[in-house]
Amino acid sequence: MAIEVGTKAPDFELKNQHGELVKLSDFRGEKAVVLLFYPFAFTGVCTGELCALRDELPKFVNDEVQLLAVSNDSPFSLRVFAEQEGLEYPLLSDFWPHGEASRAYGVFDEEKGCAVRGTFIIDKEGVVRWTVVNGLPDARDLNDYVKALGNL
């Protein structure tokens, strides 16, 4: 079960598509975070969601907000995916230990071995303020993220 609104967001340290370590707590006191878990790079629904975010990037990466997208793919796969799709925001690898961050947020599907579509908006103090979790085939509406960010 996914963590709930009002919960302190579990910290993590994951490699991005360039092999750099990114810690959630590095944004505390600085920016709100849109933390988006997705199953796998190169799949249809995931590519559609991540490209939609790319096309509206100023709403999700600016002085007040940072987008972090997490999958269970390796950093090497994520780099190729980011280059292929022109994704210039951090794609984080929850590859090893496999699914550790996804499990901490309650969005890891043990049978499939990947994260489901969970999104968490975390305020500057590190508290989850909004969340939505969809099944593997169900795309999320990024307009919901924009509304939730407006309520912070």
C-alpha positions in Angstrom: 0.0 0.0 0.0 1.3 3.4 -1.0 2.4 5.9 1.7 -0.3 8.4 2.6 -0.7 12.2 2.4 0.8 13.8 5.6 3.6 11.2 5.8 7.2 12.2 5.9 8.6 11.1 2.5 11.2 8.3 2.8 14.6 9.5 1.8 16.6 7.7 -0.9 19.8 8.0 -2.9 19.6 6.8 -6.5 21.8 7.2 -9.6 20.4 9.3 -12.4 20.9 8.5 -16.1 24.4 10.1 -16.0 25.5 8.0 -13.0 25.3 10.9 -10.6 23.8 10.3 -7.1 20.6 12.1 -6.3 19.2 12.3 -2.8 15.6 13.3 -2.1 16.7 15.1 1.0 19.0 17.4 -1.0 15.8 19.3 -2.1 14.5 19.8 1.4 14.1 23.4 2.3 14.7 24.3 -1.4 12.1 22.9 -3.7 8.9 20.8 -3.7 9.4 17.5 -5.5 7.1 15.7 -8.0 8.3 12.1 -7.5 7.0 9.9 -10.2 7.4 6.1 -10.3 6.9 4.3 -13.6 7.3 0.7 -14.6 9.9 0.6 -17.5 11.6 2.8 -20.0 10.8 2.3 -23.7 7.3 1.1 -23.1 4.3 2.8 -24.7 2.4 4.3 -21.7 5.6 5.2 -19.8 7.1 6.9 -22.9 3.9 8.9 -23.4 3.8 10.1 -19.8 7.4 11.1 -19.6 7.3 12.9 -23.0 4.1 14.8 -21.9 6.1 15.9 -18.8 9.0 16.9 -21.1 6.6 19.0 -23.2 5.4 20.9 -20.1 8.7 20.9 -18.3 8.7 24.5 -17.0 5.7 23.6 -14.9 7.7 20.7 -13.2 11.3 21.9 -13.2 11.8 25.5 -12.0 12.9 27.5 -9.0 10.1 26.0 -6.8 9.7 22.5 -8.1 11.9 19.5 -9.2 10.7 16.5 -11.1 12.3 13.1 -10.3 11.2 10.1 -12.4 12.1 6.7 -11.0 12.0 3.3 -12.6 13.6 -0.1 -11.9 15.7 0.1 -15.1 19.5 0.4 -15.0 21.1 3.8 -15.3 22.6 2.7 -18.6 19.1 2.0 -20.1 17.8 5.3 -18.7 20.6 7.2 -20.4 19.7 5.8 -23.8 16.0 6.3 -23.1 16.6 10.0 -22.1 18.7 10.7 -25.1 16.3 9.0 -27.5 13.3 10.9 -26.1 15.0 14.2 -25.3 14.3 13.9 -21.6 16.4 16.5 -19.7 15.1 15.9 -16.2 16.5 13.3 -13.8 15.6 9.7 -14.5 16.5 7.7 -11.4 17.4 4.1 -11.3 15.9 2.0 -8.6 17.7 -1.0 -10.1 19.9 -2.1 -7.2 19.0 -3.0 -4.5 16.2 -3.8 -6.8 13.1 -1.8 -6.0 14.3 -0.4 -2.6 12.9 3.1 -3.1 9.7 1.8 -4.8 9.1 -0.5 -1.9 9.6 2.4 0.6 6.8 4.3 -1.1 4.6 1.2 -1.4 4.5 1.1 -5.2 6.6 -2.0 -6.0 4.7 -4.8 -7.7 6.5 -8.0 -6.4 5.0 -10.2 -9.1 6.0 -8.0 -12.0 9.3 -6.9 -10.5 8.7 -3.2 -11.2 7.0 -0.1 -9.8 3.4 0.7 -10.6 2.5 4.2 -11.6 2.7 6.1 -8.4 3.2 9.9 -8.1 3.9 11.8 -4.9 4.1 15.5 -4.5 6.4 16.4 -1.6 6.6 19.8 -0.1 9.7 21.7 0.8 9.7 20.2 4.3 9.7 16.7 3.0 6.1 15.8 3.6 3.8 14.1 1.1 1.0 16.5 0.2 -0.6 14.7 -2.7 -0.5 11.2 -4.3 -2.0 9.1 -7.0 -1.3 5.5 -7.8 -2.5 3.9 -11.0 -2.1 0.3 -12.3 0.5 -0.6 -14.9 -1.7 0.0 -18.0 -3.3 3.3 -16.8 -1.7 6.6 -17.7 -1.8 9.5 -15.2 -3.1 13.0 -16.0 -0.4 15.5 -15.5 -2.9 18.3 -15.2 -3.7 16.7 -11.8 0.0 17.4 -10.8 -0.3 21.0 -11.8 -3.4 21.5 -9.7 -1.8 19.8 -6.7 1.3 21.9 -7.0 -0.9 25.0 -7.1 -2.3 24.0 -3.7 1.1 23.8 -2.0 
